């Protein structure tokens, strides 16, 4: 096994929650509001179904192959040739996805915080720091995530300062156009929830493995609650006008004022979001590095971390001309693309593995 480290189930939760939610809290409310209107607050609930299913699939595969990652057991399930083809596709998928994440991060910082700095500077810095964490191994990543995720979650409480400013009438009428808009909005959430399949790369390294499924489900629940929380404040503060903004959460945070003296809370939120993005990029880069090393039968994944980091910087600008193209991709392609790769295909792997096991037992 290329990774010798072990982490607890609780540390896994600290790793996986920002790995899913860090970019979602900024962009999802705008997209789901455009699709669901007044009912955007319901969309995380419906979208979370894919998340819980994905966690269960990843856990069942882990039970069948307890000390293996998806890269290792897919070759046993599909055969050597087809398994390698699937693994190459999976690693390429996460490379492409991480490039999009890095571009979202750098464009947000450049467009809202440091307007005169080229976005590539922020891409380089976030990837470099994440690569250092990945080189340190999963234990280093987990310890860093405990601190970063705690700050990320605590600063989200600042939205409670807007309670006096919200207008609950923005939530009416409920289900004005039926369930269809809610289901459309939930598809956007489903794409983020399907990323919980990353747990399959972490389950083999949990010291208290019996708690893996419960911790995975708890992580999905935390993500649902946080998205509900964010969507509620965006809707009740901005109403349906939130669809006209790329980052509505950032907009409402800028409106926070305590006693007319304490302001500029967006600085704190931005700092915590950078920490959350660091955890997200680290987890994705770890899965890519470990997966590619296993695919190529290397003795260690660490030597390829920095070359992959350099490739990610290139991919974050290749074929992504601007933030509008990212929004278009997140709305039209990502919901189907992500769910098929991270939920549907692993489900097929599980069915085949269970059929093979049953056939061996009966034989």
Residue, then its C-alpha position, 0 to 999 in steps of 0.5 A: x500500500x502506497x499510503x502508510x498513514x492512518x486517520x480517525x473517522x472524525x478527521x475524515x469528516x473534517x477532510x470531506x466536508x470542505x472538499x465538497x462544500x468549499x466552492x459550492x456555498x459561493x456558486x450554488x445559490x445563484x444557480x439553484x435560484x435561477x432554476x427553482x426561484x422562491x423554492x431554492x431553499x428546498x433544493x439541497x434536500x432533494x439533491x442530497x439523495x445522490x450524496x447519501x446513495x454515493x456514500x453507501x456505494x463507496x462504503x459497500x465497495x470498501x467492505x468488499x475490498x477493505x484495503x483497496x482504493x477504487x483504482x485497485x479494486x476496479x481492475x479486479x472487478x472489470x479485468x486488467x484491460x478494462x479496469x485500466x481504461x476505467x482508472x485512466x478515465x477516473x484519474x482524468x476526470x478528477x484532473x479536469x474537475x480539480x482544474x475547474x475548482x482552481x479556476x473558480x477559486x482564482x477568479x473569485x479572489x481576482x474578481x472580488x478581493x484583489x482586483x489588480x493581481x493576475x488570477x494565475x498567482x492565486x492558482x499557483x499559490x493554492x496548488x503549491x500549498x496543497x501539494x505540500x500537504x499532499x506530499x506530507x501524507x494523509x495524516x498531515x492533510x487531516x491535521x490541517x483540515x481539523x484547523x481549517x475546517x473548524x475556522x471555515x464552519x465557525x465563520x459561517x455563523x456570521x450570517x446569523x447577524x443578518x437575522x434582523x434584515x431578512x424577509x420571509x415573504x421572499x419564500x412565498x409562494x411555496x411550490x408556485x410552479x410545482x416540484x419540477x423547478x425544485x428537481x431541476x435545482x436539486x440536480x445542481x446540488x447532486x453534482x456536488x454531492x456525488x463528489x462524496x465518492x472521494x470517500x472511497x480513496x479515504x476509507x482504506x486509511x481509517x483506523x476505526x473502520x467500523x465508523x466509516x459509514x456513519x461518518x460518511x453519512x454524517x458528512x453528507x448531513x452536515x453538507x445538507x444543513x450548511x447548504x440549507x442554511x446558506x440558501x435560506x439567508x441568500x433567499x430571504x435577504x436578496x430574494x430572487x434577485x440573487x440569480x443576478x449575482x455570481x456570488x450571492x453569499x459574498x454579497x450578503x456578507x458585505x451587508x453585515x453591520x454590527x452597531x454601525x461600527x463592525x463591518x467588512x465581514x467579507x474579509x473574514x469570510x474570504x479568509x475562511x473560504x481560502x482555508x476551505x478551498x485549500x482542503x478541497x484542492x488537497x483532497x482532490x490532488x491526493x486522490x489524483x496522485x495516489x490513483x495515478x501512482x497505483x495505475x502506473x504501479x509506482x512504489x510511491x505517489x509523492x514524486x508525482x505530486x508536484x508535476x501533477x500540481x503543475x499540470x493542474x495549473x495548466x488545466x485550470x486555464x485550458x479551455x476555460x476562457x472566463x467565469x461565465x463558461x464555468x457557470x454554464x458548465x455547472x448548470x448544463x453539463x456538470x449535474x449529469x457528468x459528475x453523477x454518472x462518473x461518481x455515482x452511476x459507474x461505481x454503482x455498476x462496479x458494485x453490482x458486478x462485484x456482488x454478482x462475481x462474489x455470489x457466483x464464486x460462492x455458489x460455484 
